[in-house]
Amino acid sequence: MGMAAYKGQVKNIQDTPFGYTLSVIGGKWKMVIIYLLAENQPIRFNELKRQIGSITFKILSSQLKELESDGLIERKEYPQIPPKVEYRLTTKAETLLPVLEGLCEWGARNQNK
């Protein structure tokens, strides 16, 4: 169901599929994390932190936990010392990749205008 189906009927954005989508991928870092995981999976926490750069360890950790609880990433912990943890996209998250691709295409068309 697209946006047109809700035209004139939206009282609370959270009650729409768009609101749900924003709750799952909204914010400053979640789409960045999904994009980087799509490019480099599996990836370890510190490598993800290095690639993002300006994110704090605390924020990255909380964003990863939220993405995991929403079923978009899988966290695999290896029982070794020092601990090794890898992250990868789930099948559910992979269905978002065409949307991200569309955003990239839009950016390529409009970036230098």
DAWOWO-V837978 format. One record per helix or strand. SS is the DSSP state (A for helix, B for strand). FROM is the first residue (numbers start at 1). TO is the last residue. Records with the same first field share a line. If there is no record, write none. Layout:
SS->FROM-TO / FROM-TO
//
This chain:
A->3-6 / 13-15 / 17-25 / 30-39 / 45-52 / 57-69 / 91-94 / 97-110
B->43-44 / 73-78 / 84-89
//
